Amino acid sequence: MSRLVLGLETSCDETGAAVVRVDDDRSELLSDVVASSMDEHARFGGIIPEIASRAHLEQMIPVVSAALERAEVGLADLDAIAVTAGPGLVGPLTVGAAAAKALAVGLELPLYGVNHVVGHAVVDELVHGPFPERVMALVVSGGHSSLLLVDDTVGITELGQTLDDAAGEAFDKVGRLLGLPYPGGPHIDRLAREGDPTAIRFPRGLTAAKDQARHATDFSFSGLKTAVARWVEARQDAGEEIPLNDVAASFSDAVSDVLTAKTIAACHAHGVDTLVIGGGFSANSQLRDMAAARCAEAGIEVRIPPIRYCTDNGAMIAALGAAVLRRDLPPSPLDLPVDSSMPLTQVLV
């Protein structure tokens, strides 16, 4: 029996809505619509929660309407509502939750408040099909660098995380240091393609032998960011021109090296032969290329969704809603709270 899930995403600056058809053995994406307020935040050099919340209020009805229209369904055809309950910014999360509750009450449908970060991994099921029984998931974004062991899609064990800056956050900070527009990640990636990743040997955080016992699956990028700053400052003090392409390539190589090496080691340690990479930073070309090459050498299947599904979107929330619906998990209460620091092991409120 097919069922339709509407997924709503408002954890940060993207207002997303998507419709997914759920069957017994797989999910199919029927529509995915995203409206971003990024341009409004760019002049501030970061996300302003109040601006993002206002944008969600303005975009919610148009985005949901467009998602339904593209899926060629109406509100009456829906069988469930899924919404991001956390983690994320409280104001934006609250807007999405309020819209989802109103739809669930008005349509008398079950409501599923799901985990944003887990959605970044599960969205891959819409592209490459259902997960094997057990997979490793590396979710890397502006707010998270997390290594997750995933059992039956909805059973999550958090193996590691960043101890300071997330990968995407480090890219934005280095981008600001290099005088690049916000967000810095795409601009560094563009410059890196023209640079030499071996030009500068930047440090790899938490890879020394002394770190392996306690932090084998954790990440740290704050020291790397500081090393880039000191390298640039030294060249500026000497009156030298900064080779932006080489700095970008060498910095990006250091981040990708640590992420892929630690993740593949974790796959071997836990006997997992399928790796899923998701989150906004998974759009980085060096990370994608290095992960593909190293996984092929290690005999690990790597699954990375297309770039359009890496950034925040409604499809990832509808996909996770479809996964919990297929497993007949109980719906969330209609007064479900939002949680800005929702544990990654909690898939559903």
C-alpha positions in Angstrom: 0.0 0.0 0.0 1.4 3.4 -1.0 1.3 6.4 1.4 2.2 10.0 0.9 4.4 11.9 3.4 4.9 15.7 3.3 8.2 16.7 4.8 9.0 20.2 6.1 12.5 21.6 6.8 13.2 24.9 8.6 16.2 24.2 10.8 18.3 27.1 9.5 17.9 29.4 6.5 16.2 27.1 3.9 12.4 26.6 3.8 11.9 23.2 2.3 8.9 21.1 1.5 8.8 17.7 -0.3 6.4 14.9 -1.0 7.5 11.3 -0.9 5.5 8.2 -1.8 6.2 5.4 0.7 5.9 1.7 -0.4 6.7 -1.4 1.5 10.2 -1.7 0.3 11.3 1.8 -1.0 10.4 5.5 -1.1 10.0 7.7 -4.2 10.5 11.5 -4.3 7.6 13.2 -6.0 8.6 16.8 -5.4 11.1 18.9 -3.6 10.9 22.7 -3.3 13.4 24.9 -1.4 13.4 28.7 -0.8 16.6 30.1 0.8 17.1 33.4 2.7 20.9 33.1 2.3 21.2 36.4 0.4 19.6 38.2 3.3 22.3 36.8 5.7 25.3 37.2 3.4 25.9 40.9 4.3 26.1 39.9 8.0 28.6 37.1 7.4 26.4 34.5 9.1 22.9 33.3 9.8 20.7 35.8 11.7 18.0 33.6 13.4 15.3 36.4 13.4 15.7 37.0 9.7 15.6 33.3 9.0 12.4 32.9 11.1 10.7 35.7 9.3 11.6 34.2 5.9 10.2 30.9 6.9 6.9 32.5 7.9 6.8 34.2 4.5 7.8 31.2 2.4 6.0 28.3 4.2 2.6 28.5 2.3 4.1 29.2 -1.1 6.7 26.4 -0.7 4.2 23.8 0.5 1.8 24.8 -2.2 4.5 24.4 -4.9 5.5 21.0 -3.5 2.0 19.7 -3.6 1.4 21.1 -7.1 4.6 19.5 -8.5 3.7 16.2 -6.9 0.3 16.5 -8.5 -1.5 15.8 -5.2 -3.6 17.8 -2.8 -3.7 18.1 1.0 -6.5 15.5 1.1 -4.2 12.9 -0.5 -1.5 13.1 2.3 -1.1 10.3 4.8 1.4 11.8 7.2 3.4 15.0 8.0 7.1 15.0 8.9 9.0 18.0 10.2 12.4 18.8 11.5 12.3 18.8 15.3 16.0 19.4 15.8 18.8 20.1 15.9 18.9 23.6 14.6 18.0 27.2 15.4 15.1 27.5 17.9 13.2 30.2 16.0 13.3 28.6 12.6 12.5 25.2 14.1 9.5 26.6 15.8 8.1 28.0 12.6 8.3 24.7 10.9 6.9 22.8 13.8 3.9 25.2 14.1 3.1 24.7 10.4 3.4 20.9 10.7 1.2 20.8 13.8 -1.5 22.9 12.0 -1.5 20.6 9.0 -1.6 17.5 11.2 -4.5 18.8 13.3 -6.4 20.2 10.4 -6.0 17.1 8.2 -6.2 14.6 11.1 -2.9 13.1 10.1 -0.1 11.6 12.2 2.8 13.9 12.9 6.5 12.8 12.9 9.1 15.2 14.4 12.4 13.9 13.1 16.1 14.5 13.4 17.6 16.9 10.9 21.1 15.4 10.9 19.9 11.8 10.4 17.8 13.1 7.5 21.0 14.2 5.8 22.0 10.5 5.6 18.7 8.9 5.0 17.9 11.2 2.0 20.3 8.9 0.1 17.6 6.2 0.1 15.7 8.4 -2.4 18.6 8.2 -4.8 20.4 4.9 -4.4 17.6 2.8 -2.8 17.1 1.3 0.7 20.1 1.0 3.0 21.7 -2.3 3.7 21.0 -3.6 7.3 24.0 -1.7 8.6 25.8 1.4 7.1 28.3 4.0 8.3 27.1 7.6 7.8 29.4 10.6 7.8 27.3 13.8 8.1 29.4 16.9 7.5 27.9 20.4 7.4 28.3 23.9 8.9 27.1 22.7 12.3 28.0 19.0 12.4 30.9 16.6 11.6 29.4 13.4 12.9 30.2 9.7 12.4 27.1 7.5 12.8 26.6 3.7 12.8 23.1 3.2 11.3 21.2 0.0 11.9 18.0 -0.7 9.9 18.0 3.0 8.8 16.5 4.4 12.1 18.8 2.8 14.8 21.6 5.3 15.4 24.9 5.0 17.3 27.0 8.1 17.5 30.6 7.0 17.1 32.3 10.4 16.9 31.9 14.1 16.4 33.8 17.3 16.1 35.3 18.5 19.3 35.3 22.2 18.1 34.6 23.6 14.7 32.6 21.5 12.2 34.1 21.1 8.8 31.7 23.5 7.1 32.2 26.0 9.9 36.0 25.8 9.5 35.6 26.5 5.7 33.5 29.6 6.4 36.0 30.9 8.9 39.0 30.3 6.6 37.0 31.8 3.7 36.5 35.0 5.8 40.3 35.0 6.6 41.0 34.8 2.9 38.6 37.7 2.1 36.1 35.5 0.3 32.3 36.1 0.4 30.0 34.2 2.8 29.5 31.3 2.8 33.2 30.5 2.2 32.8 26.8 1.5 31.8 27.0 -2.2 34.4 29.7 -2.9 37.3 27.7 -1.3 36.2 24.6 -3.2 36.3 26.6 -6.5 39.8 28.0 -5.7 41.0 24.6 -4.6 40.3 23.0 -8.0 43.0 25.3 -9.5 45.5 24.8 -6.6 48.1 22.3 -5.5 46.9 20.3 -2.4 50.6 19.4 -1.6 51.9 22.9 -1.7 51.4 23.5 2.1 51.4 20.8 4.7 48.8 21.8 7.2 48.2 19.8 10.4 45.7 16.9 10.6 43.8 17.2 13.9 43.5 14.2 16.3 45.5 11.9 14.1 48.6 11.5 16.3 49.2 8.2 18.0 48.4 9.7 21.4 44.9 10.7 20.2 43.9 7.3 18.8 42.8 5.7 22.1 40.3 8.5 23.1 39.5 10.2 19.8 39.9 7.7 17.0 36.5 8.6 15.6 36.4 12.3 16.6 37.4 15.3 14.6 39.0 18.7 15.3 39.4 21.5 12.8 40.1 24.5 15.1 43.8 23.9 15.2 43.9 23.6 11.4 42.0 26.9 11.0 44.6 28.6 13.3 47.5 27.1 11.3 46.1 28.5 8.1 45.7 31.9 9.8 49.3 31.9 11.0 50.6 30.8 7.6 48.7 33.6 5.9 49.8 36.2 8.5 53.4 35.2 8.1 53.3 35.8 4.4 51.5 39.0 4.7 54.1 40.3 7.3 56.8 39.4 4.8 55.1 41.3 2.1 54.5 38.2 0.0 51.5 37.6 -2.2 49.1 34.9 -0.8 48.6 32.0 -3.3 44.9 31.6 -2.7 44.5 28.6 -4.9 47.3 26.6 -3.1 46.1 27.7 0.4 42.5 26.6 -0.5 43.7 23.3 -2.0 46.0 22.4 0.9 43.5 23.4 3.6 40.7 21.4 1.8 43.0 18.4 1.4 43.8 18.4 5.1 40.1 18.4 6.0 39.2 15.7 3.5 42.2 13.6 4.5 41.1 13.4 8.2 37.4 12.9 7.4 38.0 10.0 5.0 40.8 8.3 6.9 39.0 8.2 10.2 35.7 7.2 8.5 37.2 4.3 6.6 39.0 3.1 9.7 35.7 3.1 11.5 34.1 1.1 8.7 36.8 -1.6 9.1 36.6 -1.5 12.9 32.8 -2.2 12.8 32.7 -4.5 9.9 30.7 -2.2 7.7 31.1 -2.2 3.9 28.7 0.6 2.9 29.4 4.3 3.6 26.9 7.1 3.2 28.1 10.7 3.2 25.7 13.6 3.6 25.3 17.2 4.7 26.1 20.5 3.1 29.9 19.9 3.2 29.5 16.6 1.3 29.2 18.9 -1.8 32.9 19.6 -1.5 34.6 18.2 -4.6 37.9 17.2 -2.9 36.0 15.2 -0.2 33.9 13.4 -2.9 37.0 12.5 -5.0 39.1 11.4 -2.0 36.2 9.4 -0.5 35.6 7.6 -3.8 39.2 6.8 -4.4 39.9 5.6 -0.8 36.7 3.6 -0.5 37.4 1.8 -3.8 40.8 0.9 -2.5 39.4 -0.3 0.8 36.6 -2.3 -0.8 33.8 -0.1 0.6 30.8 1.1 -1.3 30.4 4.8 -1.0 27.0 6.5 -1.5 26.9 10.3 -1.8 23.6 11.9 -3.0 23.6 14.6 -5.7 24.6 18.0 -4.5 21.0 19.3 -4.5 20.3 16.9 -1.7 23.4 17.8 0.3 22.2 21.2 1.5 19.0 21.5 3.7 15.9 20.4 1.9 12.4 19.0 2.5 13.3 15.7 0.7 15.6 14.6 3.6 12.8 15.1 6.1 10.2 13.4 4.0 12.7 10.5 3.5 13.2 10.1 7.2 9.5 10.4 7.8 8.9 7.7 5.3 11.5 5.4 7.0 9.8 5.7 10.4 6.4 5.4 8.8 7.4 2.2 7.0 8.6 0.7 10.3 5.3 1.6 12.0 7.0 3.7 14.7 4.5 5.6 16.9 3.9 9.2 15.7 5.0 12.3 17.7 2.6 14.1 20.1 0.8 17.0 18.5 2.5 19.3 21.1 5.9 18.0 20.1 8.7 20.3 21.3 11.6 21.5 19.2 15.1 20.8 20.4 18.0 22.9 19.2 20.5 20.3 20.5 18.5 17.1 19.7 20.7 14.1 20.3 21.7 12.3 17.1 20.7 9.0 18.6 17.1 10.3 18.8 15.6 9.8 15.4 12.0 10.7 16.4 10.4 12.8 19.1 
